[in-house]
């Protein structure tokens, strides 16, 4: 048998490291050539790494959530020798002490499991030492600091049985000592079928896509001073046009949602506000404005938020725009979107669909400088020409990088979009 050290290959241009997301094998497993070994993530793309040869897994370097360096050891395999013998099966663990580990490159100590569940059952109480404190009302939670609660768990003390000497009966550390000295009696048994206190906790290690999202949101709020602007739009005529086009579309044409119309509005409005279609490198102090409009479409996938990109929206008609939005967002949800489809946006649309609510405060997709968020379309009474009428209304929520875009310019941009949506024929007039 020979020891083969498989090192993390380059999983993307310019990538120096990748996060281990999930292992598909464990030590002792026999693997075939091209069998999946591990999923790693760089940026927002998850890559499946396969085994370059057959063998038996000897050592895994890293746990889910660890960062692996490109070129660093990832998996060690025991492989067949030159004579071509088949790889031996992993030996069964001996009941005695574990054998000394093979000489290998240094590897990090194992980390705790990403998910750890604490027992819902508190430790058994020691009732040998005396009397309990006054009984509390049913469902009343004793007042105590987190440190006191932790110490009580360590000592196996039920705080419901401890008399508190602090304000409003708050339990302090000395009360725990007094309780131990005085002793306690077991609490009255809980009535069958009655409510019981729940003490369970679950700690979840944030890894993979959720960690990437957390880092991106933190960077956006740390770097960008947001200014948020909200305006309402009468979308009655726009919705009538959308329904008419859908009712008369060809079989090969996709069904239109409101998003393609918003993209059309951006296409018309951006040339008048070029500073909105831009990315700002604050370290270099350089704002890059783009002639082409590459619209990020914020998409909720099964594992978190992704932003696939609708490239060169200015070159698409309403039907091709709808088809491309459907394609890239579905790829994001399925996990099949490529790296190129998940980067390079210059202005982002974020829509919560039917859950859109009245308004929200969207976070800019850094390093972009603006984000537009249509809210839910609802019928409500409004005053029009002196009469109360029912109209289809929608709020547009938007956020801008206040370092680049002043409040007046932000409001002017949204007002231009409002005018286009309220007079939808203007969306198609050059």
Order of alpha helices (4+ residues) and beta strands (2+ residues): beta-beta-beta-beta-beta-beta-beta-beta-beta-alpha-alpha-beta-alpha-beta-alpha-alpha-beta-beta-beta-beta-alpha-beta-beta-beta-beta-alpha
